[in-house]
Each structure stands twice: as structure tokens, then as C-alpha cells.
Amino acid sequence: KDCYPCCGDGSCRGDETCDTCPQDCCPNPNPDDPCKNVKCPSDGYIGNPYCKNGDLYQIYRDYYCENGECKYTDTEIKIKDCEEGCSNEGCIVNPIDNDPDQDGVPNDGTDWCPEIKGHPLNHGCPRCPEVPENYGYDDCKWYEYLIRGEEGHLSYLEVEIKAETEYKEELKDFKRKYYDIATAHEGAALILGFLEIPVAIEYSLIGLGIAYINEKCIDKDIDKAEDLIDELKEKWWGMFDYANTLRVQANSCAFCDFEIKRPPEKLPWEE
């Protein structure tokens, strides 16, 4: 043969060696990168965050290829500093106010008071300091108001005002307006329901009923509410004849820390 021995004929023969004829005598003289066509999963966090030393951590997985196989390394990384510590896979935010039952779900009004409907302005508060232990409430108090008249809603505190329809005819020419005053600190709260007479006394406010929670959250509050109602009934016509139907019901709890929100006009007892 013209080419014998001949490098490149596919056979390593004669004086061919791996050095003189690598094509024929070396099994894989120029091997490709074994990982060249290997596609490993994307790097990223795996699993759920967890608490460690009061902060939030998570495992970060970094993939790489070795000898044609995908391998990985796991690294523990702190993903968030938790000022109030962490619980249930998340940082605690204002633990007393926002998640009293420590269930990892922000307080929706049910943490302290399971029977409360709606979402109170303040999500939980410490026990009012002078509430007797036998007062029958949880760490806070909540008051519901029942007033005869048309149905109304005091949206500021999101307290439902449930009403009967006995005085619906008497009230049909009046426009109902609600205000509330709630003082922060020590649980004082003053909830006001008003009627506005649109024609004769356009800006005069007539109270349907007042529920007063005194500054120390003690059991005199209901008595004070009744006294205020009686006083207003004497001052403001017979329209308050049905104000005595106001019933202050103590529910399982109520919240102590509210902001002040006053109506533009003076209240009747402030004149």
C-alpha cells in the first residue's frame, strides 16, 4: 500500500506511537470538556426560611458539573435581620400588637378577641392597668352599641351599630351622621352617634346615644354612659326619648389605644 504504515488509517501499527500518530494510537487525544453539554439546574434558594439566632436564614444551592455529572454545594445564608426575633418562618413585627398568638399571621382582630367582627383600628393592646381581674374581659375590652333607629355603621372603629326600625318614620327626614371620639392612653374611648337636621338647624348635632368608657377602664363606665344619656335627654327635646334604648354590651374585649377624632362643632355638653 502507498500508505503503510500510515498515520490516520485508523490502526496503530508499525512504528506508530501515541506521540507520532495520536489519531491512531491514542484513545482520545483531544477530549472535549465532559461537562460541555451537561445542563445543571439553576442556582437558588431551596426549602423554606427558618429561624436561627433570632434571624431568618435559608439554604442557597449552588450547582456545578464535575466529570460530566451535576453536583452542588449548599450554603446557609442569613436573608433577613429580625429586630424582634423570628417565628414560624418569618420575622416577628411588633409581636405584642401585630401577632399576639404567635401564629405567623398578622393580627386580623381575632388574636386577642376571637369573637370580634371586623378589623379594629388598633390590633391588640396591653391589659388596662386598673381593670379588676374578675371584670370578665380578656386583655382588652370591646364595646358594641345597640341603638333603636335606622341601621348605621361607625366605620372609624368599624363597630357595627345595630338598630331596630321602631323609629324609622320619625327619622326619615333626618340625615344620620356619625362621629366618634376615642382618646389614646389608658383605654379611654368616647363613641358618638349623631343626627343632623338638614333644614331648620343644618349644623346642629343631636346625639342618639353616647357610650362612655372612662379613663381607667373600670366598671363605672356603663353608669357614666347612662348618666350622659339622661343629661342629654333633658337638654335636647324629646328626640332623646329613644336614646334610652341604647344598650352598651361588653363583648369579650375592646381595644384601648385609639386616636382622637373630633367633629368640627362643639359637642352639646361642651357649650
N, C-alpha and C positions, 0 to 999 in steps of 0.2 A: 504494500500500500504506500501511496505517496506520503501519507502521514502516519508513520508508525515508528516508535511510539509517538503519539500526537496529543498534546495537551488540549483538552476541550472535547475529546471524543466521548467523554462520559465514563472512561475507565482509567484507573490509576495503574499504569503498567510501566515496565522498563525502568528507566532511571527517573521517572516522575516522582516527585515528593510533594508534601504539603507546601513546602516553600517554593519549589519550582513550578508546580501546577496545582494551585489551591482549588481550581474549579473541579478537578477530578479527584484529588487526593484528600481534600478537607471536607468534612461532612457539612459544615455551614460556615463558609469562610467569612461572609459579611452578614451576620444575622441581623434581622430587623429588631427594633425595640419590642420586647414581648408585651409591653403594655400599650403599644401604639394604637391598637384597635379595641382596647378594653375601655368600656364606659362605666365608671363607678357612679353611685348615687351622689346627689348634690350634698354639700356640707350644710349643716344647720343644727338648730336646737332639736332635741328629742325629748320625749316624755313631758311630764308636767313640771312646772316650777315647784320648788319645795323650800321649806324654811331651814336655815342653818345660821346659828349665832345671831338670831334676830333679824336676818336679812333674807332676801329672796334669791335663790340660786336655781340654775338649770344646767343640764348637761349639753355641751356642744360637741357634735360628732364631726370629725374631720376625716374624709376618705382619701385613700391613696392606693396606687397599684404597685404591687411587688411581684416580680416573676410571673406576670400575666394574671395575677389574682388581686381582687379588690380587698383591701384591708382598711382598718380605721383606728383612730385613737379618740378616746372620749376625754373631754376636759371639763371640769367643774368650773362654771363661771358665775360670778355674782352679777345678776341682771338688774337688781334694784336695792338701794339702801332704804331700809324701813325705819323711819324715826320712832314709830310706836311699836315696833316688833312686827312679826308676821304670824298669820294663822290661816289654815285652810287654803294654801296655795296662793296667798295674796298678802300684801302689806295691810296692816290694820290702820285705819284712818279714824282718829278720834274715837277710840274703842268704846268709851262710855256712851257717847252721844249717838254715834252712827251705827254701831253694831253691838248692842248690849248683850245679845245672846250668843255672840261669837260664832255665828253660823256661816260667816264669809259673805253674807248677803247684806248690802246696806239696809239700814233700818227703814222699813216701809210703814212704820206706825204700829207694827204688831210685835216688835221685840219686847217692849215693856208692857204693852196693853193689847193682848190678843183680841179683845172684843171691840176695839175701836174701829170704826169705819172711816175710810178716807185717810188722808195724809196730813197730820198736824204740821203746823209751821215749824215747831221745834221737835226734833226727833229724840225725845228722851231727856231726862234731867235728874239730878240727884234728889233724894227724898227731901221734901220741905222740912227744915230743921225742927220745927215745933209741932209737927203732926204727931198726935199720940199713936203709940204702937197699935192700939186697938181701934183705930179710926176706920179700918176696913178697906184701905186702899193699898195699891202697890207702891212702887217708889215715886209715882206721881199721881195726880188726880185729873180726871177729865169730867167736865160738866156738859150735860145735854139739856136743851131747853125745849119745853113744850108750851106753845102759846096758841090759844084759840084764835082763829082768823085764817086768812088765806095762807097757802103754803109758801114758805120763804126759805132762803138759804143764805147763811152768813159765810161768804166764800173766803174771807180773810183768814179765819181759823178753820175753815172747812167743817164747821159744825152744823149739822142739819137742824133746822128749826121746823119741827113737825107741827102742823096745825089742823084743827078741825074746821068745819065750814059753817058753824053756827052763826058767825057774824059776817058772813060773806056779803050779804046785802048792805049792811051798814058800811062796809069797807070798799064797796065797788067804785065810789067816786074819789077814793084816795089813792095816791101813788105810794107804794111801800118803799121805804128806803132803810137800809141797814147800815149801822156804823158799829164799830167795836173799838174799845179802848182796852189795851192789855199792857200792863206795866211789867217791865222786866224786874228781876231781883225777887227773891223770896216768894215767888208764886202768886203775886197779886194779879188779879185779872178782873176787868170790868167789861161785860159784854152788853151791848146796847142794841135794841131793835126800835126803829122809829117809823112813824108815818109822816109823810109830807103832804100838807094840804095845798094843792096846786093853785087854787084861785084866791080864796079870801086871805089866807096867811101863807103866802107862797114859800117862804123860807123858814116858817116855824116848824120845829121838830117836836112831835108828840111821841113820847115813849110808850111802846106797847108793854114793855116789861124790862126790868133790869135784874140781872143776876150778878151778885157781887161776891167775889172771893176775897176775903180780907188779906192784909199784907202777910200774915203769918200762917196762912193756910190752916187755921184751926176751925173747930166746928161751929163757931159763931157765924160763919159766912151765910148760911141759909137764913138765919134770923135777920141778918143785916139786909139781905135781899128783900125779905118781906117788909121790913121797915121802910126801905126806899120806895117800894111799890105803893105802900099805903100813903106815904108822904106825897108822891106824885099824883095819886088819885085825888087827893084833896086839892091840889093846885090846878090841875088841868082837866076841868069839865068832867062829865060823866063818861067821856070816851075811855076812861080808865076803869070803868066798871068791869070790863072783861080782862083787865090786866091782872086781876087776882087769880085768873086761871093759869097764870104762869106757874109751871112746876119745874123746880130745879132737881134734876135727878143726878145723883152721884153715880157715875159708872165706875168701872174698875180702876181707872186712873185718869189724870189730866196732866197737862204739861205746864211747867212753872215759868219758863223763860220766854216771854214774848216781847215784841217791840211795841212802842207806843204809836198809836194811830188815832188821832183826834179828828172829829168833824170840824168843819170851818166855823160853825156857830157855837155859841156858848151853850152848855147844857142847862136844862131848866133850873137845877139846884145851884148852878154857878152864878146866876144873876143876882 
